[in-house]
Amino acid sequence: MTATPRIKICGLKETATIEAMDGLPFHEIGFVFAPSKRQVSAETAASLIRAVKRIQAADGTAPQTVGVFVNPSVEVLAAIVEQAPLDIVQLHGQETPDFCRLAKNNLQTKVWKVLSIGQDGVSAIERISAYSGAVDAILIDTAGGGTGQTFDWQVIAQYQEAAAAIHVPLYVAGGLNPDNVGDLLADNQVDGIDVSSGVETDGCKDIEKIRLFVRKVIER
């Protein structure tokens, strides 16, 4: 059996859901600051982060907190991180390697870069190698993000190899849910997985689906 990937649950908005996740063996919890039905303010995120720090996740430690942004300025990032002390900034737009490097140098956080699959014909190694030294992880997602749609998983191995070449983990997102995550992991070795809409019911996070998703990853 391959190593169990890290698990990120994204798009949280309610303290009660976070409290109900206490004890689940996941690793990161995400808050969306970009325009979205899951968007939260810095003030709300600060309150949610306080709740996160009171729970235990994988290894008996509090999960890492991730803020999701699309094409922000460094000034916007700094202002939000000052109010909501995130562990990780996840950049989901057209942010360049230079911007990612600038953000890393100016923020006391890690920086993750999201690459959309299916937008162009550039190779995985060419796309990822440009971010060497500029990011702490690469995440690949369906173009558009937050669509609930999967992409062609046959490209994952190429991206996993390219991420390993710059010594960062690769996370996979895009349409994952309790029903298909086992299929993904049966055929692909990845460092982490990211789920949002796949653990929702009627647009709201569903703690039973979150528990089931985590169990499917752990017990596969």
C-alpha positions in Angstrom: 0.0 0.0 0.0 1.3 3.5 -0.8 1.5 6.2 1.8 -1.8 7.8 2.8 -2.1 11.3 1.2 -2.6 14.4 3.1 -6.3 15.5 3.2 -7.4 19.1 2.8 -11.1 20.0 3.4 -11.8 23.4 1.7 -14.5 26.0 1.7 -15.5 26.0 5.4 -17.8 28.7 6.7 -19.3 27.5 10.0 -17.7 27.1 13.4 -20.0 24.2 14.2 -18.8 22.2 11.3 -15.2 22.8 12.3 -15.9 21.7 15.9 -17.6 18.5 14.5 -14.4 17.7 12.6 -12.4 17.4 15.9 -10.5 14.1 15.9 -10.7 13.4 12.2 -7.3 12.5 10.6 -7.1 15.3 8.1 -4.3 17.9 7.6 -5.5 21.2 6.2 -8.7 23.2 6.3 -9.4 25.9 3.7 -11.1 29.2 3.7 -12.1 31.0 0.4 -11.4 34.7 0.1 -12.0 34.9 -3.6 -15.5 35.7 -4.9 -17.5 32.5 -4.4 -20.6 31.2 -2.6 -18.0 29.9 -0.1 -16.3 33.3 0.3 -15.6 34.5 3.9 -14.3 37.8 5.2 -11.1 38.3 7.1 -13.1 38.9 10.2 -15.0 35.7 9.8 -11.9 33.7 8.9 -10.2 35.0 12.1 -13.0 33.6 14.2 -13.0 30.3 12.2 -9.2 30.0 12.6 -9.6 30.3 16.4 -12.0 27.4 16.3 -9.5 25.4 14.1 -6.7 25.9 16.7 -9.0 24.3 19.4 -9.4 21.0 17.5 -7.1 18.0 16.8 -6.7 16.4 13.4 -4.0 14.2 12.0 -1.2 13.3 14.5 -3.2 14.9 17.3 -2.3 18.4 16.1 -4.5 21.2 14.9 -4.9 21.3 11.1 -3.1 23.9 9.0 -5.2 26.8 7.8 -5.2 27.7 4.1 -6.6 30.8 2.5 -7.7 30.6 -1.2 -7.1 33.7 -3.3 -7.4 34.5 -7.0 -5.0 37.1 -8.4 -4.7 39.2 -5.2 -2.1 41.9 -4.6 0.6 41.3 -2.1 -0.9 44.2 -0.1 -4.3 42.5 0.0 -2.7 39.2 1.1 -0.7 41.0 3.9 -3.8 42.8 5.2 -5.9 39.6 5.4 -3.1 37.5 6.9 -2.5 40.2 9.5 -6.2 39.9 10.6 -6.6 36.1 9.9 -3.3 34.3 10.7 -3.3 31.7 8.0 -0.6 29.1 7.7 -0.8 28.8 3.9 -1.8 31.1 1.1 -3.2 29.2 -1.9 -3.0 31.2 -5.2 -5.6 30.1 -7.7 -5.3 32.6 -10.5 -2.6 33.6 -13.0 0.0 34.4 -10.4 3.5 34.2 -11.8 6.5 32.5 -10.2 7.9 36.0 -9.4 4.6 36.9 -7.6 4.7 33.7 -5.6 8.3 34.3 -4.6 7.4 37.9 -3.6 4.5 36.6 -1.5 6.7 34.1 0.2 9.2 36.7 1.1 6.7 39.2 2.4 4.3 36.9 4.3 5.0 34.6 7.3 3.1 31.8 5.5 3.7 29.0 3.0 2.6 29.6 -0.6 0.8 27.0 -2.7 0.2 27.5 -6.4 -2.8 26.0 -8.2 -2.5 25.0 -11.9 -5.6 24.3 -13.9 -5.7 21.2 -16.1 -6.9 21.5 -19.6 -6.2 25.1 -20.4 -3.2 24.8 -22.7 -0.7 22.3 -24.2 2.3 23.2 -22.0 3.9 20.2 -20.4 3.7 19.5 -16.7 7.5 19.8 -16.2 7.6 23.1 -18.0 4.6 24.5 -16.0 5.9 23.3 -12.6 9.6 23.9 -13.0 9.0 27.6 -13.4 7.9 27.7 -9.7 11.0 26.0 -8.3 11.9 27.8 -5.1 8.8 30.0 -5.3 6.2 27.7 -3.7 5.8 25.1 -1.0 3.3 22.9 -2.9 1.5 22.5 -6.3 -2.2 21.8 -6.5 -3.8 20.7 -9.8 -7.5 21.3 -10.4 -10.1 21.3 -13.1 -10.0 24.5 -15.1 -12.2 27.1 -13.4 -11.9 25.6 -10.0 -14.8 24.8 -7.7 -16.8 23.3 -10.5 -17.3 19.8 -9.0 -15.9 18.4 -12.2 -13.0 16.0 -12.5 -10.2 16.3 -15.1 -8.3 13.6 -17.0 -6.5 11.8 -14.2 -4.1 10.3 -16.7 -2.0 13.5 -16.4 -1.5 13.1 -12.7 1.6 11.0 -12.9 3.3 13.6 -15.1 2.5 16.4 -12.6 3.5 14.2 -9.6 6.9 13.6 -11.2 7.3 17.3 -12.1 6.5 18.4 -8.5 8.9 15.9 -7.1 11.6 17.3 -9.3 11.3 20.7 -7.5 10.9 19.0 -4.2 7.3 20.0 -3.4 4.2 17.9 -2.7 1.4 17.6 -5.3 -2.2 17.9 -4.3 -5.1 16.9 -6.5 -8.5 18.6 -6.5 -11.4 18.8 -8.9 -14.7 16.9 -8.5 -13.5 14.5 -5.7 -16.1 13.0 -3.4 -16.5 9.9 -1.2 -17.6 7.8 -4.2 -14.6 8.5 -6.5 -11.7 9.2 -4.3 -10.9 5.5 -3.9 -10.7 5.2 -7.7 -8.3 8.1 -7.9 -6.0 6.7 -5.2 -6.2 3.1 -6.6 -4.5 4.3 -9.8 -2.4 7.3 -8.7 0.1 8.0 -6.1 -0.3 11.6 -4.9 0.9 13.6 -1.9 -2.4 15.2 -1.1 -6.0 15.6 -2.0 -8.4 18.5 -1.7 -12.2 18.3 -1.5 -14.8 21.0 -1.3 -18.2 20.6 -3.1 -17.9 16.8 -2.9 -18.6 16.9 0.9 -21.5 19.3 0.6 -25.3 18.8 0.7 -27.4 21.6 -0.9 -24.3 23.8 -1.0 -23.4 23.4 2.7 -20.7 21.3 4.3 -22.0 18.0 5.4 -20.1 16.5 8.4 -21.2 13.0 7.5 -19.8 13.3 4.0 -16.6 14.8 5.4 -16.3 11.8 7.8 -17.0 9.4 4.9 -14.5 11.0 2.6 -11.7 10.9 5.2 -12.6 7.2 5.9 -12.5 6.3 2.3 -9.0 7.8 2.0 -7.7 6.2 5.2 -9.2 2.8 4.7 -8.7 2.3 0.9 
